[in-house]
Amino acid sequence: MYFTYILQSKTSGKYYIGQTNDLEDRLYRHNAGHNKSTKGRGPWVVVYSQLFESRDEAVALERKLKRFKNPSYMLQWISTQDIDTAHPDIESRES
């Protein structure tokens, strides 16, 4: 199983889009500064995720979301999705 996810920085409000097979671990690594693109810009929280059977599907959505460029288009797309985006267990994990 693979996830496409969108993180938002609590300090800057910026977004990060990615895909992974372990969302909890990936969020931990973003918040612990193990990712060059997000290091020093956290803490990060998951604002959207979608589960897929294959990595190809997750990568396809990741690319689609990254093509939006403008966060307002991405947020508009998210608002049209009927997917549970709450991740209380993941957001509460300490880095």
N, C-alpha and C positions, 0 to 999 in steps of 0.2 A: 504494500500500500504506500502511496505517495501523496504528499500534500503540496498544493500551491498555497502560498501564504503572503499576507501583507502585514508588515509591522509598521507601527508608528512610534516615533521618538516622543517620549513624554517631555523632553526638554526643548526640542526644536520644532516639533510638529511634523518633521519630514517623514516620508514613507520609504520603505524598503520592500521590494518584491522578490520572492525567491521560491524555491521548491526543495523538498527534502523527503526522506522516508522516516524521519523521526522529528516531529515538530517540537516536542518538549526539549530535546537535546539541542536542537538548532537554536531555539530561543535562548536557552542557557548560554550557548557559545556566543551569540550576538551580544548579550548583556555582559558577558565576561571579557569582552574585548578581543575575542579570537577571530573576528572577521574584519579585514582591512577596511571594507566599505562602511561599516557601522561603528567601528572602534571610536570611543570617546564621544559618541553622539546619543547615547542611551540615557536612561533605561528605555527599553523597547517593549511594546505590548502588541499582542496579536489583535488586529482589527478585522481580519478576514482570513478564512482558510477553507479549502475545499479538498476533499479526499478523492483520490483516483485509484483505480486498479493498477495502472501502469505509469511508469515514469514518463513515457512519451506524452500521455494525456496531461500530466502535471506541467511538463515543459511547454506544451502548446498553450496552456492558459497563462503561464508565466510570461511567455513572449507576447501574447495578446495584451496583457495588462501593461507590460513595459512599453508597448507601442503607443499607448494613450498619451504618454509624455506629461500631459497636464493632469495633476492629481484630481481636479474637479471632474474630469471625464471618468477617471477610475472610480471615484466615489459614487458618481451617478450610476455606473454600471453595477457596482456592489448593491446599491439600493434596489435594483431590479431583481436581485437574486433571492430565492426563497431557501436560504441556507442558514442554519444555526451557526453564528459566529462567536458564541460565548465560550471562553476557555478559562474558567476560574482557576482550575488546578494548574494550568500552565502559567498564567500571569502571576500567580503567587509564589512561584519558585524563585528562590534567592540566587543571585549570581555569585 
